[in-house]
């Protein structure tokens, strides 16, 4: 069995007085796709934001590649190879595709290495290569999602956090994004995926965790979770 690249132990996170995460714990093993599932407001996005350092945990421990990152600032966590693609893409509008990619490689000091990583990203998303000098605000929703993922790849992530990558996309584009995630995983990138489309996520994932009101209520291998119709209706609305 592969080693755990990410571990959460009794993590509690607050927004002011709002208790958003209530002692959650799970792990992501090297080479896996792990799906974090649940209804809106369950705490999925907060979990990713806590892991990546955007919202600090008040209690508990987050460990990445054997290192305690619980109190580490977000930019240092990204430099370690834990990279977050946020909900809503959050691309830098008013900047070109290429400029967005270069910002994703902010920690890469070598211009030659940045160029190599850009070309690798363009090889994965040829449509971005064709439009590399276009303002990113002119891209479609699917193209913006591709850019958000490509920008994250510039940091050469060991673990990629993806928050709702299919949100607002047409079904055919959802399939394309899911195929992209599979290709990234097959190429060696470990993925923690938050996704409202529970069935699509479980088809892609090796393991799943189901959240409800800030807690993890179920864990298991993805195939078993997908086969449990009572579970999918009760917790996933599927």
URZI-V939908 format. One record per pair of residues at least 24 apart in sequence whose C-alpha atoms are under 8 Angstrom apart, sorted by the first residue. I is the first residue (numbers start at 1). J is the second residue. D is the distance in whole Angstrom. If there is no record, write none. Layout:
I&J&D ; I&J&D
This chain:
2&29&6 ; 2&30&6 ; 2&31&8 ; 3&29&5 ; 3&30&6 ; 4&28&6 ; 4&29&4 ; 4&30&6 ; 4&65&8 ; 5&29&5 ; 5&30&6 ; 5&63&8 ; 5&64&6 ; 5&65&5 ; 5&66&7 ; 5&159&8 ; 6&62&7 ; 6&63&6 ; 6&64&5 ; 6&65&6 ; 7&62&6 ; 7&63&5 ; 7&64&7 ; 8&60&8 ; 8&61&6 ; 8&62&5 ; 8&63&7 ; 9&60&6 ; 9&61&5 ; 9&62&7 ; 10&59&7 ; 10&60&5 ; 10&61&7 ; 11&57&6 ; 11&58&8 ; 11&59&6 ; 11&60&4 ; 11&61&6 ; 11&62&7 ; 12&57&6 ; 12&58&6 ; 12&59&5 ; 12&60&6 ; 13&46&8 ; 13&50&7 ; 13&55&8 ; 13&56&7 ; 13&57&5 ; 13&58&5 ; 13&59&7 ; 14&57&7 ; 14&58&7 ; 19&214&8 ; 20&46&7 ; 20&213&8 ; 20&214&5 ; 21&46&7 ; 21&47&7 ; 21&213&8 ; 21&214&4 ; 21&215&6 ; 22&214&5 ; 22&215&6 ; 23&60&7 ; 23&215&7 ; 24&214&8 ; 24&215&6 ; 24&216&6 ; 25&216&8 ; 26&209&8 ; 28&192&7 ; 29&190&8 ; 30&190&6 ; 31&185&7 ; 31&188&6 ; 31&189&6 ; 31&190&5 ; 31&191&8 ; 32&185&7 ; 32&190&5 ; 32&191&6 ; 32&205&7 ; 32&206&6 ; 32&207&8 ; 33&185&7 ; 33&190&6 ; 33&191&5 ; 33&192&6 ; 33&193&7 ; 33&204&7 ; 33&205&5 ; 33&206&6 ; 33&207&7 ; 34&191&6 ; 34&192&5 ; 34&193&6 ; 34&205&5 ; 34&206&6 ; 34&207&5 ; 34&208&5 ; 34&209&8 ; 35&192&6 ; 35&193&5 ; 35&194&6 ; 35&195&7 ; 35&201&6 ; 35&202&7 ; 35&205&6 ; 35&206&8 ; 35&207&6 ; 35&208&5 ; 35&209&6 ; 36&192&7 ; 36&193&6 ; 36&194&5 ; 36&195&7 ; 36&208&6 ; 36&209&5 ; 36&210&6 ; 36&211&7 ; 37&194&6 ; 37&195&6 ; 37&196&7 ; 37&198&7 ; 37&208&7 ; 37&209&6 ; 37&210&5 ; 37&211&6 ; 37&236&7 ; 38&196&7 ; 38&210&5 ; 38&211&5 ; 38&212&6 ; 38&235&6 ; 38&236&5 ; 39&196&7 ; 39&211&8 ; 39&212&7 ; 39&235&7 ; 39&236&6 ; 39&237&8 ; 41&213&7 ; 42&211&6 ; 42&212&5 ; 42&213&4 ; 42&214&5 ; 42&215&8 ; 43&211&7 ; 43&212&7 ; 43&213&7 ; 43&214&5 ; 43&215&8 ; 44&194&6 ; 44&211&7 ; 45&87&8 ; 45&163&7 ; 45&194&7 ; 48&84&8 ; 48&161&7 ; 48&163&8 ; 52&77&6 ; 52&78&7 ; 52&82&7 ; 52&83&7 ; 52&84&7 ; 53&77&7 ; 78&155&7 ; 79&107&7 ; 79&155&7 ; 81&155&7 ; 81&156&6 ; 81&157&4 ; 81&158&5 ; 81&159&6 ; 82&157&6 ; 82&158&6 ; 82&159&5 ; 82&160&6 ; 82&161&7 ; 83&152&6 ; 83&155&7 ; 83&157&6 ; 83&159&6 ; 83&160&5 ; 83&161&6 ; 84&152&7 ; 84&160&6 ; 84&161&5 ; 84&162&6 ; 84&163&8 ; 85&148&6 ; 85&149&7 ; 85&152&7 ; 85&160&8 ; 85&161&6 ; 85&162&5 ; 85&163&6 ; 86&161&8 ; 86&162&7 ; 86&163&5 ; 86&164&8 ; 87&162&8 ; 87&163&5 ; 87&164&6 ; 87&165&7 ; 88&164&8 ; 88&167&8 ; 89&144&7 ; 89&145&6 ; 89&148&6 ; 89&165&8 ; 90&148&7 ; 91&136&7 ; 91&144&7 ; 91&147&7 ; 91&148&6 ; 92&136&7 ; 92&137&8 ; 93&135&7 ; 93&136&5 ; 93&137&5 ; 94&135&6 ; 94&136&7 ; 94&137&6 ; 95&135&5 ; 95&136&6 ; 95&137&8 ; 96&132&7 ; 96&133&5 ; 96&134&5 ; 96&135&4 ; 96&136&5 ; 97&128&7 ; 97&131&7 ; 97&132&5 ; 97&133&6 ; 97&134&6 ; 97&135&6 ; 97&136&5 ; 97&147&7 ; 98&132&5 ; 98&133&6 ; 100&136&8 ; 100&147&8 ; 100&151&6 ; 101&147&8 ; 101&150&7 ; 101&151&5 ; 101&154&7 ; 102&151&8 ; 102&154&8 ; 103&151&8 ; 104&151&5 ; 104&152&6 ; 104&153&8 ; 104&154&5 ; 104&155&6 ; 105&151&7 ; 105&154&5 ; 105&155&5 ; 106&155&8 ; 107&155&7 ; 108&155&8 ; 114&154&7 ; 117&153&8 ; 117&154&6 ; 118&154&7 ; 121&150&5 ; 121&151&8 ; 121&153&7 ; 121&154&7 ; 122&150&8 ; 125&150&8 ; 141&168&7 ; 141&169&7 ; 142&169&6 ; 142&173&6 ; 146&177&8 ; 157&189&7 ; 158&189&6 ; 158&190&6 ; 159&189&6 ; 159&190&5 ; 159&191&6 ; 159&192&7 ; 160&189&7 ; 160&190&6 ; 160&191&5 ; 160&192&6 ; 161&191&6 ; 161&192&5 ; 161&193&6 ; 161&194&8 ; 162&191&7 ; 162&192&6 ; 162&193&5 ; 162&194&6 ; 163&193&6 ; 163&194&5 ; 163&195&7 ; 164&193&8 ; 164&194&5 ; 164&195&5 ; 164&196&7 ; 165&194&8 ; 165&195&7 ; 166&195&7 ; 166&197&8 ; 167&196&8 ; 178&204&7 ; 198&236&6 ; 198&238&7 ; 199&226&7 ; 199&238&7 ; 202&226&6 ; 210&235&7
